[in-house]
Amino acid sequence: MTGTTDDYVTELTEELSLRDVPTEAAERIVREVSSHLAESGEDPIQSFGTVKRYADEFAPRSWTRRMLVPLVILSALLGAGSALMVMNGIFGFINPSHGLWGLEPATRVVIGSVLIVCLAALITVMTVGSRRRLRSWKL
């Protein structure tokens, strides 16, 4: 195989993995692509199209994959915001002059706890969705 073919096969393997395609199915798909390209000597993009398009035939991108960057940013903001609110609330109990937006310490702790629960819910929804897609996948 040439460098272009190797790159295509590597990218296809990574793309199928990111789309939660089971390992056995991904290996089978990659094996078939590799053998076709080795026998024909064709350019992979001319034969199969781009890696993302070819992977779409087996596992269309889910909404979580399309929204990955915003979800990571949301998770980071929820984590940082919850930590800020809880810690600031605790420090507010220790030193009443330590305030944040004029909120009482107990209110800050409660808001921070709610944000932690939201973060846990987001992670749970993402995990359950990923597992559900993995179980329902068929070749």
N, C-alpha and C positions, 0 to 999 in steps of 0.2 A: 504494500500500500504506500501511497505517496504521503507527503506531509499534509497536503490538503485533505486527503481522505482520512488520515489519522485525526486531524483537527475536527473534521465533521463528525466522526464517530465519537470522539471525546465529548464534543459539545452536545451531541444527541443523548449520550449517556447521562450527562449532567442535567439536561433539560427534562428528561423522563423522570429522573430522580426528584427534581424539584416539583414535579407534578404528581408526586405520590404514586407513580406506577410501581407495582410490586417488582421486586428484584428479578424474579424468574422471567416475568413478561418483558421487562426492559432488556435483560440479557438476550432473550430470544429475538427481539426486534433489532437490537444492535448487531447480533450475529448474522441475521438475514441481510441487513444493510451492508455489512462488511463483506460477506461472501459475494453479493451482487456486484459491489464495486470492484472486488478483486478479480472476478471473472470477466466483467465487461470493460473495465478500465475507464469507465465514463467519469465525468466530473460529477461529484455528489450533488451539487446544487442543481445541475441540469437534470439529473435523474430523479431526485426526490424533492427538490425545492429547498428553501431555507430550513434550518433546523427547527425553528419555532413552528413553521407551517407544517412540517412533517410530523412533529410531535402533537400538533393539534388534531391530527387524524386519529391518534390513539387516546389522547387525554387532553381534551380542551382545557384551556386555562380557567381556573376557578376564580371567583370574585376575590378570594383571599390572595391569590397570586397577583392579580391586577392591582390590588390595593396594598401590596406589601409595604411600600415606603410610607404611605400615610398611617398604616397600622403600627409600624415600628415607631414613628414619631409620636403617635397617640399613646403608645405604651410607655415611652420615655417620659412624656409629659405627665401621665398619670402617676408613674412611679416617683418622679421628682416632686410633683405637687403634693402627693400624699405624704412623702417623707418630710417635706417642708412644713406642712400643716401640723402633723403629729408632733414633730420635734419642737416647733414653735409653741404649740399648746402646752407641752410638758415644761418648757422653759418659762412659759407664762405662769404656770403654777408655782414654780420655784421663785421667780422674780416678777411680781405683778407689773412692774414698769416695762417689762419686755412685751411689747404688743405688736399686733399685725392687723392692719386695716380696722382697728377699733373693735375687733372681735374678742369675746371672752375666751379664756384658755379652754374651757370645756367645749365651746363651739368649734374651736380650731381642731381639737382632738377628734370630735365627731366628724367634721368635714374630711379630715385626713383619713379616718377609718372608712368612710363611705368611698373615698377615692381608691383605697386599697381593695375594697370589695369589687369596685368597678374594674380594676386592673385584673383581679383574679377571674372575674366573669369573662373578660375579653380573652384572656389566655385559655380558659376552659372552652369557650365557643370555638376558638381557632383549632384547638387540639381535637375536640370531638368531630368537627367538620373534616379535618384531615384524616382521622381514623375511619370515619364513615365512607369517605371517598375511596380509601385504600381497600376496605372490605368489599365494596360494591364493584370494584374494577374487574373487568373481564376482557380477555383478548379474543 
